[in-house]
């Protein structure tokens, strides 16, 4: 049995830390334990209730207490940032999922099972499918645009932060690239702004609500193309939905259809290009 004992970053970082172990357990018919689950875990009922995956610290009665989530998050932070706990985990043979992201041996052969296990709850799926279905009535091509603001204004010196005007220019270039098609855009963002900010582009987005992050994430995975800054979020949508993704490299970037490629594992596009180089080298 494999035990995953880390909890890195935000939701999609954690999904990436789970997926290679889930794939191995499917292929080898083994079991696994995830100690520190993400706060969105109830949005993934197939993962939470998979018969071979255990979440020993998931106790709904505790989380529903007035300070339940706060206590849980504090516990997670303390335990995963403690050298003594790390030593204990090493002695017990527990693994950090982040260190296992290189192991892509079983991802391709278990892809259909992974898509089922990481499928969000019914209401999210239905809302995502409804907006995509509505968009397809007047669109030949739906491009998901991941606009990461908020923390990206300062993250890595703002290297991956682009203004709304710059996103608008990216979208106009994509319309020109696919000028033979009726193009519409699904907007996924962690900040609020009106979709009519992008004059000349037919845009759709959800109003923010509970589960909005996963709703946007799943909807991105139903698009025909995805464009966005370097992020594990759009990377996950591309991987789980098998959708070609293009990372934005600079403000003047031009696009061809070959600019888009599916993510096949944490480190690689289907084209063979390395996804991490965008971050490490700032390409």
C-alpha positions in Angstrom: 0.0 0.0 0.0 1.3 3.5 -0.9 0.7 6.4 1.5 0.9 9.9 0.1 1.9 12.3 2.9 2.4 15.8 1.3 0.0 18.6 0.4 1.8 21.0 -2.0 0.2 24.2 -3.3 -3.3 24.6 -4.6 -5.8 22.1 -5.9 -4.3 21.1 -9.2 -0.8 20.7 -7.7 -2.4 18.2 -5.4 -4.3 16.4 -8.2 -0.9 16.0 -10.0 0.6 14.5 -6.8 -2.2 11.9 -6.7 -2.6 10.9 -10.3 0.6 8.8 -10.9 0.0 6.7 -7.8 -3.7 6.3 -8.7 -2.6 5.1 -12.1 -0.2 2.6 -10.6 -2.7 1.3 -8.2 -5.2 0.7 -11.1 -2.6 -1.0 -13.2 -1.2 -3.2 -10.4 -4.4 -3.6 -8.4 -2.9 -2.1 -5.3 -4.3 0.3 -2.6 -3.2 3.7 -1.5 -3.8 6.3 1.3 -4.0 10.1 0.9 -3.4 11.6 4.3 -3.9 15.3 3.5 -6.7 15.8 1.0 -7.5 19.1 -0.7 -10.5 21.3 0.4 -12.2 20.5 -2.9 -12.2 16.7 -2.3 -16.0 16.6 -2.1 -16.2 17.9 -5.6 -14.6 14.6 -6.7 -16.9 11.9 -5.3 -15.4 9.2 -7.5 -11.9 9.9 -6.1 -13.2 10.3 -2.5 -15.1 7.0 -2.6 -12.8 4.9 -4.9 -12.6 1.4 -3.3 -8.8 1.3 -3.4 -8.1 4.9 -2.1 -8.4 5.8 1.5 -8.7 9.2 3.2 -8.3 8.4 6.9 -8.5 12.0 8.0 -11.7 12.8 6.0 -14.3 13.1 8.7 -17.4 15.0 7.6 -18.7 15.6 11.1 -15.4 17.2 12.1 -15.3 19.4 9.0 -18.8 20.7 9.6 -17.9 22.0 13.0 -17.6 25.9 13.1 -13.8 25.8 12.9 -13.4 22.3 11.4 -11.8 23.4 8.1 -9.6 25.9 9.9 -8.3 23.3 12.3 -7.7 20.8 9.5 -5.8 23.3 7.3 -3.7 24.3 10.4 -2.9 20.6 11.1 -2.0 20.0 7.5 0.4 23.0 7.4 2.1 22.1 10.7 2.6 18.4 9.9 3.8 18.9 6.3 6.3 21.6 7.3 7.8 19.8 10.2 11.3 18.1 10.0 10.4 15.6 12.7 7.2 14.5 10.9 9.2 14.2 7.7 11.6 11.8 9.4 8.7 9.8 10.8 7.1 9.6 7.4 10.4 8.5 5.8 10.8 5.7 8.5 7.3 4.5 7.8 8.0 4.5 4.0 5.4 7.2 3.2 5.8 9.0 -0.1 5.6 12.6 -1.2 3.4 12.7 -4.3 5.2 15.7 -5.7 8.3 13.5 -6.0 6.4 10.9 -7.9 5.2 13.1 -10.7 8.0 11.8 -12.9 6.5 8.3 -12.9 4.3 8.4 -16.0 4.4 4.6 -16.7 0.7 3.9 -16.3 -0.9 7.2 -17.3 -1.7 6.3 -20.9 -3.0 2.8 -20.3 -5.2 3.9 -17.4 -6.4 7.2 -18.9 -10.1 6.2 -19.2 -10.2 5.1 -15.5 -8.4 8.2 -14.4 -11.0 10.4 -16.3 -13.7 8.6 -14.4 -12.0 8.8 -11.0 -11.2 12.5 -11.4 -14.6 13.4 -12.8 -16.3 16.1 -10.7 -19.6 15.7 -9.1 -22.8 15.6 -11.2 -23.9 19.2 -10.7 -20.5 20.5 -11.9 -20.5 18.2 -14.9 -24.0 19.2 -15.9 -23.3 23.0 -15.7 -20.1 22.5 -17.7 -21.7 20.5 -20.4 -24.7 22.9 -20.6 -22.5 26.0 -21.3 -20.3 24.1 -23.8 -23.4 22.8 -25.5 -24.9 26.3 -25.7 -21.6 27.6 -27.1 -21.5 25.0 -29.8 -24.8 26.1 -31.2 -23.0 29.1 -32.6 -19.4 28.0 -32.6 -17.2 25.7 -34.7 -14.3 26.0 -32.2 -14.3 26.7 -28.5 -11.0 28.0 -27.0 -10.6 28.1 -23.2 -8.7 31.1 -22.0 -7.1 30.8 -18.6 -6.6 34.3 -17.1 -4.6 33.9 -13.9 -4.4 37.1 -12.0 -4.5 37.5 -8.3 -1.4 35.7 -7.0 0.3 35.8 -10.4 0.8 39.5 -10.2 3.7 38.8 -7.9 4.5 35.1 -8.5 8.0 34.7 -9.9 8.2 38.5 -10.4 5.0 38.7 -12.4 6.6 36.7 -15.2 3.3 35.0 -16.1 1.0 38.0 -15.4 -0.7 39.5 -18.5 -3.2 42.3 -18.5 -6.8 42.0 -19.9 -5.8 44.1 -22.9 -3.0 41.6 -23.6 -5.3 38.7 -23.3 -7.7 40.5 -25.7 -4.9 40.7 -28.3 -4.1 37.0 -27.8 -7.7 36.2 -28.5 -7.9 38.4 -31.6 -4.8 36.6 -33.0 -6.5 33.3 -32.4 -9.6 34.5 -34.2 -7.4 35.4 -37.1 -5.6 32.1 -37.0 -8.9 30.2 -37.2 -10.6 32.8 -39.5 -12.4 30.0 -41.4 -14.3 29.0 -38.2 -16.8 30.5 -35.9 -14.7 31.0 -32.7 -15.9 31.6 -29.2 -14.0 31.7 -25.9 -14.7 30.3 -22.5 -13.1 32.5 -19.9 -11.7 30.9 -16.7 -10.2 33.3 -14.2 -9.6 33.8 -10.5 -10.8 37.4 -10.6 -14.0 39.1 -11.6 -14.3 41.3 -14.8 -17.0 41.7 -17.4 -16.7 39.4 -20.5 -17.6 42.4 -22.7 -14.0 43.6 -21.9 -13.0 41.7 -25.1 -14.6 43.6 -27.9 -15.0 41.6 -31.1 -14.7 38.2 -29.3 -17.7 36.1 -28.3 -17.0 35.2 -24.7 -18.7 33.2 -21.9 -17.9 32.6 -18.3 -19.6 31.5 -15.1 -20.4 33.8 -12.2 -18.3 32.9 -9.2 -19.9 30.5 -6.7 -19.0 27.5 -4.5 -17.0 25.0 -6.5 -16.2 27.7 -9.1 -12.6 26.7 -9.4 -13.5 23.1 -10.3 -16.4 24.2 -12.5 -14.0 26.3 -14.5 -11.4 23.6 -14.5 -13.8 20.9 -15.9 -15.2 23.3 -18.5 -11.7 24.0 -19.7 -11.3 20.3 -20.2 -14.3 20.3 -22.6 -13.0 23.0 -24.8 -11.2 22.4 -28.2 -8.1 24.4 -27.3 -6.7 26.0 -24.2 -4.5 29.1 -23.9 -3.0 30.4 -20.7 0.1 31.2 -18.7 2.3 28.5 -17.2 0.1 26.8 -14.6 -0.7 23.3 -13.3 -4.4 24.3 -13.6 -4.6 24.5 -17.4 -2.1 21.7 -17.5 -4.5 19.4 -15.6 -7.4 20.4 -17.8 -5.4 19.6 -20.9 -4.3 16.2 -19.5 -7.6 15.0 -18.1 -9.7 16.3 -21.1 -7.1 15.5 -23.7 -7.3 19.0 -25.0 -4.4 20.7 -26.9 -2.8 23.5 -24.7 -0.6 26.4 -25.6 1.3 28.3 -22.9 1.8 32.0 -23.3 5.5 32.8 -23.6 5.5 36.5 -24.2 3.2 39.5 -24.9 4.0 39.5 -28.7 3.4 35.8 -29.2 1.9 34.7 -32.5 0.2 31.4 -32.8 -0.2 28.5 -35.3 -2.2 25.4 -34.8 1.0 23.6 -34.0 1.4 25.9 -31.0 -1.2 23.7 -29.3 -0.4 20.2 -28.0 -2.0 17.9 -25.4 -0.4 17.4 -22.0 0.6 13.7 -21.6 2.2 13.9 -18.2 3.3 16.6 -15.7 6.5 17.3 -17.6 5.6 16.8 -21.3 3.4 17.9 -24.1 2.5 15.3 -26.7 4.8 17.1 -29.0 7.7 16.2 -26.7 8.2 19.8 -25.5 9.0 20.0 -21.8 6.4 21.9 -19.7 8.6 22.7 -16.8 11.1 24.7 -18.9 8.6 27.5 -19.2 9.0 28.0 -15.4 12.6 27.1 -14.9 14.1 29.0 -17.8 11.3 31.5 -18.3 11.1 30.7 -22.0 
